[in-house]
């Protein structure tokens, strides 16, 4: 194995003349707050977006109390759901821009805007479960099925971006540890239970068997990493089923020896479970083949309102070129649209919609299929997000230019 560490040029977005590198030193940049939660995926997207904007920002860590279970429509613009003793202080001077993500931070973002006299711009990632018109910009992906609105940016994939220097450092740290394993390396990135998926031992065993078959067909070794959502029983079944040359890593909190970044840097191809949108896009950004392991969604969500819509949506045809749009909207689709718009139900998560677009771009294939590396199209999601945010400030009456 060569001592040199080779990391493929990422297919990440390039920021044009409106990007972070063009911010004039003579102009005071907007004051930015980033509202962080306990969700690594959302936090990763927020930090990546803040870094891409190139403006100084403050990270505000939020912890929540039991009131956060109340619908956002009832919480309004408030801090009622925040555990203030364990959270960062939110005090003046108020920011010009708040970057936040998902349901729980939406009332807090709105409260900050209210304290600023309405001056603060709100950019929200993923979904809000609050009236959509209350936010300046919502950046989402097809899996959440948000309505088409002028203040909603529908991207292909999440905005997680990992700095190249972190990948290089991780590769340098782990290269010698993995040197005894035969190449090529296939990294198996495992998610787990989510709002629509259960990773049970039977499914985990099938994953291990199929991943082993992939390695046997291509030679080399399997580099396995579980995640915080991987159930213990599923881990045991998965590890038992891996019948090839394998390095096994069981996720642990705050582990400085977590090899995840090294896997991204050193692997020759990837197998990622369908439930983890962030890991899928991080693998895609390495410009290496990515295979997705899929299994059926859980069935017991049908008793919830959004579950009923999900079951209906699964039988309805979406436009092939735009998975966000139904081919022929009817009364039920308009009802769903309004319930999501006002935050009365959580948007259904349809991972197949995101995978459809990633397949169209030649970035992923189902495990067992062939990835056509020559048909890849670059992701421009981050550049689109940065451009839209900067457009908000170009229209600022204070005359700020960016």
Order of alpha helices (4+ residues) and beta strands (2+ residues): beta-alpha-beta-alpha-beta-alpha-beta-beta-beta-alpha-beta-alpha-beta-alpha-beta-alpha-beta-alpha-beta-alpha-beta-beta-alpha-alpha-beta-alpha
